[in-house]
């Protein structure tokens, strides 16, 4: 069996080499992804850019309207507030999620049975949809009928979702609760890729656990950290469903972050022009952040980290 | 402030949708470089999108424009859901060739969905609405049919309605929507047991109301419940206060898009009174965390945690369903909104929803329209349907039901509500429905800030003046 597959693979490699002249896999392999990307990302994006120069309430005719939607969006204080809320949520969810998921990932990468069992438990929130998570937390955090009064613990009966200062942290907590398992999984995979020989060598040199973590695990996880951070930071620009169900952007504008502001402008206020302008801003910020994070990771991404392994 | 009701989230019936999100962690090896990772992520996301889009496509309604199909109808979940379901079931049984396909949606989800669907030509034959600015936007876009001809050919249909309520379906002198259920003025509900406990009377004036606040607080009871997270219950306070202080003309000017109409002193005075009540601790702790959509606000009153609540006539149906003892035992009582000294408004005026309405899609096929008109003529407000509405604790918007109301076990509430609606010199439609969607959205968000004391009444007035005409 093993022989058959390996010989098949060798045969496949030969044909491929023959056809593409040794230049690696054929570019056609990217075609399906490219088609999807064009149809579902590029075409709608162009549509959104065009719509941002129009006036449309979602029902009637689409009328060209020059820059007026842009003027509305850029002068509206709610947009500025939405940007600040987005930045805050991005920052806080990063500094909460990154260390927790890194440590949990390193912990669950260990071979012990109880760690495997815990890893499965940690994974559970990821199986729930954001809407279900939000509805559950909304019920738990209700100041009159939620877990505080239910368990008879007054400290838990805060105005969690109604206090403008508190609500942001509640949102960050719920986001972390849902997404830490995902990032833990990424780190777990990353840690398991690190060759055991590194640790053996370090042990011989007399390095303790903490030193091993900082001098082997952390540097080896560089690209995992970049991947996870990109997903975390850019993902913050997409937190919509969870917050929409949990707080609907309130109280006031306290949790109305950019994607939610875009949705509410488009589908509650029915101003598709302004909503499209907000969408364009969102795309620009997202791309900028993704590029920036990759730059931070260094340019030579093909350099091997496994030299000497 | 529409009829947004009764959907208590029960975890048994709402099974969470499982694992539909993309799991790139499982498919992406860590040795992949970022470029590949991005391509893979895009491919996976695109695939997921296609799957979900395909799912939407198949789950959505069939195109209303195709001919020879049965009419489609979208209704709202909540107090009237079983009544409408019953009406359609019996219609379909008797008219298998004109059967109506009925689906229900939760209020907020419905409002977004129906507009998007109608805009895309995928809307239902029967469009559920509230009249006002939203109906006008459908009329302006040519999406709903003019029913004036139908009504003049069928005077029976026209004559069965209370005229003041039928008027709310008119835009520019033509009827585009006909009332389909019950009158829903906003009233002040109170817990009689709690009033007896502290030895108080329901408030007749705003000063009475303010005087009640410390009394209830001293007894450890919240004076008012409020579903602040849903925002629209906040609006009921502003609507009534502006009505009592300045009369119906104040909002009529706003709705007519007159420049600086929000600057009428009645608006700022009403907002100031609201903030005074907030400062006095009039609203239950954590009111801005409380969602009216889950009926948590009314539950506070019948469970004895709050003494009063200003809410729509429709919550009676939900209370009746969720806590029937509190109705039969006389625990829950009701009264009109108090007067404000020096106010210009007639104390008999009310605000709220005159009714809900059916509009017919102008894109519906001939057979769909014909079947739909037949239902409006014979199925809707049949004796059976009217009685079912009354039994559910609602007042149908038709004439000649006094004896039926008097025979109902809920006669105290029903005759009160009917009298309120019938005798009101002015019945102002909920502002968020009367205004255009853009204005309505800004108003609710800014009013929320007023209740949170994040902005002053003057800031509210200035912000809202800037939205006039949008």
Interface residues (C-beta under 8 A of the other chain):
Chain A: X30 X32 X33 X36 X37 X39 X40 X41 X57 X58 X59 X60 X61 X78 X126 X127 X128 X129 X130 X131 X132 X133 X135 X136 X138 X139 X141 X142 X143 X144 X145 X157 X158 X159 X160 X161 X162 X163 X164 X182 X185 X186 X189 X190 X193 X223 X224 X226 X227 X230 X231 X247 X248 X249 X250 X251 X252 X253 X264 X267 X268 X269 X270 X271 X294 X297 X301 X302
Chain B: X9 X11 X14 X16 X17 X18 X19 X20 X21 X23 X24 X25 X26 X29 X30 X31 X33 X34 X35 X37 X39 X40 X42 X43 X45 X46 X47 X49 X50 X112 X115 X116 X118 X119 X137 X138 X140 X141 X142 X143 X228 X229 X231 X284 X285 X286 X287 X288 X289 X290 X291 X294 X296 X299 X300 X305 X437 X438 X440 X441 X442 X445 X448 X449 X452 X454 X470
